[in-house]
Each structure stands twice: as C-alpha cells, then as structure tokens.
Amino acid sequence: MMPAPHGHPREDECTFDAIRAQGAGGQNVNKVSNAVHLRYDVRASSLPDALKARLLAWPDARISGDGVVVIKAQDHRSLERNRADALARLAELIAAAAHVPKARRATKPTKGSQRRRVEGKVQRGAVKALRGKVTGD
C-alpha cells in the first residue's frame, strides 16, 4: 500500500472501536454503538521520522505517554460520519504538528524610523509643554 501524504494518516494504521455515545438521545443512545474511539500508534505509523518526533513531543492530551493518539468522535448520529470525523481530527492534529513556524530574525530599526520616532516624541513634548499653568502677567 502507498504511504499517505503528510498530514493524512493511512486508514489501515488506525483502529476503530464502536462505543456507546454519551449525552442526550434517549433510548437510542443506550442501545446503539454509534460513537467511535480511534487509536493511532504514532511510533508504528508510516509517517516520516521527523514528523513522528514532533507529534510525540506535541502538547496534546489526546496523545498518551506510549505514543498512541486516542480520539473520541460522537457528534453525529451515524457510525460512518463519526468515523470520518475522527479521521479528519487526526489529520488536523498531524498537520498542526507538521507545521514548522518560520524562524524569526532580529533586525535593527532603520535610521529613518528612529528619526521619525524621536521627531514624534519631540512634537508630543511640545504639545504637553503648552499645557502648563497660565500666569496672569
């Protein structure tokens, strides 16, 4: 099987457990197992090693200490839609971990911007200087 593109987990690497959903739904929610527990073992996945390391270090409560991502989906009434929702949330998590922020380089302000800043301060100081007490000479 072909490896999945970055940010998209292979479905055969995920295990799905149908469980009973919580919350409102009356009798139906008590008898039908429509919620889904998705388990995704990051260490055993086909993701690139650099992405695995970033994902394992990612500060997310859904990633357990042994490197398994557990996602519970129960928003929809059908098992298939909950399963698709869980896969989409896993893909979002992997995409977020794959994003490397651009390195910020410190720069100095230009001479012109420094001059404009000082001129603005001098002008403001002149306005404030005119606010003194009025003397009756």
N, C-alpha and C positions, 0 to 999 in steps of 0.2 A: 504494500500500500504506500502511496506517495505521502511524504511529510506535509503537514498542513503549513500554510503561510504563517509568518509571525503574527501573533495576536489571535490566532484561531486554533483552538485545541482540536486534536483529532478525536472524533466521537468514540472510536473504539478504545481509546485510552481512558474514557470516563466510565464509571459505574453508576448506574441509576437504581435507586430503591424507591418503590412506590410506598408512600406512607399516608396516614390519615391527616388531613389538614386541620388546623386549629381555627377557632373563631366561629363566627355566625354561619349558619347553613342548615340548622335544624337537624332533622333525622338523616338527611342525605349525607351530611358531613361525618356522621357517626358510622356509616356503613360503607362508604366508598373511599378507596385509597387513591385520591387524585393529586396529592402533593408529591413532590419529588425531592429526594436527597441526592445531590450529585457529588461524587467523590472523584478527585483528580489528583493522582500521585505525581507531584512535580518532579521528583528525582528519577522516576521511571519513565517520564514522558520523552517525546521526541523533540522537545524544544532545544534551541542552542544552549550550550553550557553557560554562556554569559547571561542569557535571559533567565535561566534556572536560578543562578546565583542571586540576581536582582529580585526575583519573585520570592525566593526563600527568605531574603532579608527585608521584604516589604512589610511595613507595619499594618497588618490587617488581621482582625480577629478570626476571619474565615480560614486562615492558614494555620494549621496545627503545628506543634513543635516537630513532628516527624515528617513534615513537608507534604501534607495532604490538604488540599483545598476542599472544604465542605460547604456547599451552597444549598440552601433550602428554598424551594420555589413553591408557593401555594396561592398565588394571586388569582389564577384562572380556574375555571370550573373543570377543564379537561386536562387529562394527564399529558397529552401531547403538547399543549400550549405551555404547561408548566415546565416540561422537559426542554422545550425550545427557549423559554425564558431563562432557565438555569444555564444553558449553554451560552446564551448571549451575555449573561452576567459574568461567566467565567472568561469569555473573550474580552470583555471590558476590563476585567482585573488584569489579565495578561498584557493587554495593550497599554494600560496605565503603567505597569511595571517596566514595559519595554521603552517607554518614552524617557530619553535622557535629556535633561534640561541643558540648554546652551550655556557654556561656561562664560561667566561674566568677567570682563577685563576692566580693571580700574583705569580711568582716564583723568587727565587734569583739565580743569576748565580753561577755555581759551582766554587770551589776553583781552579780547573784545568783550567777552561775557563778564570778566572780572571788572573791567572798566565800567560797563553798564550797571552792574550791581552797585558799585561804590557811588556812581552818579545818582542812582535812585535813592540810596541811603542819605546822601548829602541833601538832595531835594526834600526828602521827607523831614530831615532835621531842620531845614529852613522853615518849613510849614509849622513845625512844632515850636520853633523859637518865637514865632509871631503870636503864640498863644499866651505869652506872659501877661503879668498884671499891667493894666493901663494906669499910667501915672498922670495926674492932673497938673501939668506944668503950664 
